[in-house]
């Protein structure tokens, strides 16, 4: 890390669940705690049912909002009949971050073994907004934040990071 100050990002958190409420949303709260403890700002937090069109509507609105630089979703990435986050989000992305899902599953393998193959987490960029879709477990959110996102959303991390791609004054330069 360089000696420069970290530039806080405005991050929205979406929990995808048919059963969670603000009182029971441990995964969403884990992400909120970690992002604020890292110096970022919570731009918005919502819970939507696992419905392709409800997920897509919320993500689309946030992608169109110039104040939101990063979107984190938790839930709906598995293989059950209602899991539809990847289908809802992937069509909205301008570019996919292939390495995100690959690295997450590699790290997750050390924690949950071969069950990680059922994770369909993904990352991408849309309208200069970075989007990461994480599994719904609190452990998966901790793994993704602690091992990947904390560095990639820190403008000081070298040799590259996603923060510098979404900071307007730095723009698509990856400084």
ZIPEZI-V854667 format. One record per helix or strand. SS is the DSSP state (H for helix, E for strand). FROM is the first residue (numbers start at 0). TO is the last residue. Records with the same first field share a line. If there is no record, write none. Layout:
SS = FROM-TO, FROM-TO
This chain:
E = 9-15, 40-47, 69-73, 94-95, 121-125, 128-133
H = 25-36, 51-63, 84-89, 97-117, 137-151, 162-165, 170-172
